[in-house]
Amino acid sequence: MLKKPNQVKRSKKTSQREIERNLFSPLLWGLPTEAIDSLPQRLGDFHQRYVDCFKTQTRDASEPAFSYVSGLLRSVTERNFANIGRMTKTCGQQIHHFMSNSPWSGQAVLRQVRAEVSQIEEFQTGSLLLLDESADEKATDQTVGAGKQHNGRLGKVETSQVGTFLAFVNHDLWTWVDGELFLPAAWFGSQKAKQRHKLGVPTEREFAPKIELGFKMIVRAKEEGLPFAAVGCDTLYGRSLWLRRKL
């Protein structure tokens, strides 16, 4: 179990703010002063490498992208659009619009991630890809892809949105490198036509099982030169004869 630094305990005289100040103190967690001083510059340099991913011919969403990442890193409460906005002195609605409506490409960001990973010399050997899925519970089926389906986090069938993801693993380092939203077959029926249009599902999108989405991402990683020697997955994917033959 992870313990609080210096065994910070709450007393009757200890406020919640004091607890958070101690719990999130970099010095108490052993982060050197030199590293703390360099964090703003490192975040700025990181952002600059991805600026072009948030630009289109008519719009530049790189500024709210910086606010979003900065807010995620610094938030000590629930990481929602409103709290991220307050943390970064940005309008929460602007953050919401950036994530929900702004026309930047998520795949462009992931391509940049894969390109950077591919250039690291230490990752050229001993690396593998990990294929898995992740689900978020939803109150209704009004979110794109949501419906009654298995939610691994809950261990049962529930109204959820499910994504298939690919991670890159090398010794004690891992990072997400690709992802595809799974759309159940029901989402491609005539009853969902208006909802697909309203939520921006591409017209060319067709139904694909999670296993096919996973293999699509593996092919994409190989074509882009991501170095890996093996693919790991759970039995949902591993028991597929089709996927094993493809690999």
C-alpha positions in Angstrom: 0.0 0.0 0.0 1.2 3.5 -0.9 1.8 5.5 2.3 1.6 9.3 2.5 5.0 11.0 2.8 6.2 11.3 6.4 3.1 9.5 7.5 0.9 12.6 7.1 -2.1 12.2 9.4 -5.1 14.3 9.8 -5.8 15.7 13.2 -8.7 17.9 14.4 -6.5 20.9 13.8 -5.3 19.8 10.4 -7.2 21.3 7.4 -7.8 19.5 4.1 -5.7 22.2 2.4 -2.8 21.4 4.7 -3.1 17.7 4.0 -3.0 18.3 0.3 -0.1 20.7 0.6 1.9 18.0 2.4 0.7 15.1 0.3 1.6 16.8 -3.0 4.8 18.4 -1.9 7.5 17.4 -4.4 10.2 17.6 -1.8 8.5 15.1 0.5 8.3 12.7 -2.4 12.0 12.9 -3.0 12.0 15.0 -6.2 15.3 17.0 -6.3 15.1 20.8 -6.4 16.9 20.9 -9.7 14.2 18.7 -11.2 11.4 20.8 -9.8 13.0 24.0 -11.3 13.2 22.4 -14.7 9.6 21.1 -14.8 8.0 24.3 -16.4 10.6 24.3 -19.2 10.3 20.6 -19.8 6.5 20.9 -20.1 6.9 23.8 -22.5 9.4 21.8 -24.6 7.1 18.8 -24.6 4.2 21.0 -25.8 6.2 22.5 -28.6 6.9 19.1 -30.1 3.2 18.6 -30.5 2.0 22.0 -31.5 1.5 21.1 -35.2 -0.8 18.2 -34.2 -3.4 20.8 -33.1 -3.3 23.1 -36.1 -5.6 23.0 -39.1 -5.7 25.4 -42.1 -8.0 27.7 -40.3 -7.6 27.0 -36.6 -4.9 26.7 -33.9 -5.9 24.7 -30.8 -2.4 24.3 -29.4 -3.0 26.8 -26.6 -6.0 25.0 -25.0 -4.0 21.8 -25.6 -1.3 23.1 -23.3 -3.9 24.2 -20.7 -5.5 20.7 -20.8 -2.2 18.8 -20.2 -1.0 21.3 -17.6 -4.3 21.0 -15.7 -4.2 17.3 -15.8 -0.7 17.2 -14.3 -1.4 19.8 -11.5 -5.0 18.9 -10.5 -5.3 17.5 -6.9 -9.1 17.0 -7.2 -11.3 15.4 -9.8 -9.9 15.9 -13.3 -12.9 17.3 -15.1 -13.1 20.3 -17.6 -14.3 22.7 -14.9 -11.5 21.9 -12.5 -8.9 21.9 -15.3 -10.1 25.3 -16.3 -9.9 26.7 -12.8 -6.4 25.3 -12.3 -5.1 26.9 -15.5 -7.2 30.1 -15.3 -8.9 29.0 -18.5 -12.6 28.9 -19.3 -13.9 25.4 -18.6 -16.1 25.6 -21.7 -13.1 26.3 -23.8 -11.4 23.1 -22.5 -14.6 21.2 -23.2 -14.8 22.5 -26.7 -11.2 21.6 -27.3 -11.8 18.0 -26.3 -15.3 17.5 -27.8 -15.6 19.7 -30.9 -12.2 21.0 -32.0 -11.1 19.3 -35.3 -7.6 18.3 -34.3 -6.6 14.7 -35.0 -6.1 12.3 -32.2 -4.2 10.0 -34.6 -1.8 12.8 -35.4 -0.8 13.1 -31.7 -0.4 9.3 -31.4 1.8 9.2 -34.6 4.1 11.8 -32.9 4.2 9.6 -29.8 5.1 6.5 -31.9 7.7 8.5 -33.9 9.4 9.7 -30.7 9.4 6.2 -29.1 10.9 4.8 -32.3 13.9 7.1 -32.2 15.0 6.1 -28.7 18.0 3.8 -29.0 17.4 1.9 -25.8 14.0 0.8 -27.1 15.3 -0.9 -30.2 15.6 -4.3 -28.4 13.6 -6.0 -25.7 10.3 -4.1 -26.4 6.8 -5.5 -26.8 3.3 -4.3 -27.6 0.5 -4.9 -25.1 -3.0 -5.2 -26.6 -5.9 -4.7 -24.2 -9.2 -2.8 -23.8 -10.6 -0.4 -21.3 -14.2 0.6 -20.5 -15.9 3.6 -19.0 -19.4 3.2 -17.4 -22.0 5.5 -18.9 -25.3 6.6 -17.6 -27.0 6.3 -21.0 -26.3 5.1 -24.5 -26.2 8.7 -25.9 -22.4 8.7 -25.9 -20.8 7.5 -29.1 -20.3 3.7 -28.9 -22.0 3.3 -25.6 -24.3 0.4 -25.0 -24.8 -2.8 -23.0 -21.4 -4.5 -23.2 -18.8 -6.2 -20.9 -17.0 -3.7 -18.7 -13.8 -5.2 -17.4 -13.4 -2.6 -14.6 -16.8 -3.6 -13.2 -16.6 -7.3 -14.0 -20.1 -7.3 -15.6 -22.2 -6.3 -18.5 -23.2 -2.6 -18.1 -23.9 0.4 -20.3 -20.3 1.4 -21.2 -18.0 2.9 -23.8 -15.1 0.6 -24.7 -11.8 1.3 -26.4 -9.2 -1.1 -27.7 -5.7 0.2 -26.9 -2.1 -0.6 -27.7 0.7 0.1 -25.2 4.5 0.0 -25.7 6.5 -1.8 -23.0 10.2 -1.8 -22.4 11.5 -3.0 -18.9 10.0 -0.6 -16.4 8.7 1.9 -18.9 5.3 1.8 -20.7 3.3 4.3 -22.7 0.1 4.3 -24.7 0.8 4.4 -28.4 -2.6 3.8 -30.1 -6.3 3.4 -29.6 -9.5 2.7 -31.4 -13.0 3.3 -30.1 -15.1 0.1 -30.4 -18.6 0.6 -31.9 -21.0 -2.3 -31.2 -22.9 -3.7 -34.2 -26.1 -2.0 -33.0 -24.5 1.4 -33.7 -24.5 0.7 -37.5 -28.3 0.0 -37.8 -30.8 2.4 -39.2 -32.1 3.3 -35.8 -28.7 4.9 -34.9 -28.3 6.8 -38.2 -29.3 10.2 -36.8 -27.2 9.7 -33.7 -24.1 8.7 -35.7 -24.4 11.9 -37.7 -25.0 14.0 -34.7 -22.0 12.6 -32.8 -19.7 12.8 -35.8 -19.1 9.1 -36.5 -17.4 9.1 -39.9 -19.7 7.9 -42.7 -17.0 5.4 -43.9 -16.8 3.7 -40.6 -18.0 0.1 -40.6 -18.4 -2.4 -37.9 -15.2 -4.1 -36.8 -14.7 -6.5 -33.9 -12.2 -5.5 -31.1 -9.8 -8.2 -32.4 -9.7 -6.6 -35.9 -9.2 -3.1 -34.4 -6.3 -4.5 -32.4 -4.6 -6.0 -35.4 -5.1 -2.8 -37.3 -3.2 -0.9 -34.6 -0.4 -3.5 -34.6 0.0 -3.2 -38.4 0.1 0.6 -38.0 2.9 0.3 -35.4 4.9 -2.0 -37.6 4.5 0.1 -40.8 5.7 3.2 -38.8 8.8 1.4 -37.6 7.9 1.0 -33.9 10.4 -1.6 -32.6 8.9 -4.6 -30.9 9.7 -8.3 -30.6 6.4 -9.7 -29.4 2.7 -8.9 -28.7 1.1 -9.6 -25.4 -2.7 -9.8 -24.8 -5.3 -11.5 -22.6 -7.4 -14.5 -23.6 -10.1 -12.4 -25.4 -7.5 -11.7 -28.1 -5.1 -14.5 -27.6 -7.6 -17.3 -28.2 -8.4 -15.9 -31.6 -6.9 -18.2 -34.2 -7.4 -15.5 -36.8 -5.3 -13.0 -34.8 -2.6 -15.5 -34.0 -2.2 -16.4 -37.7 -2.1 -12.8 -38.7 0.6 -12.1 -36.1 
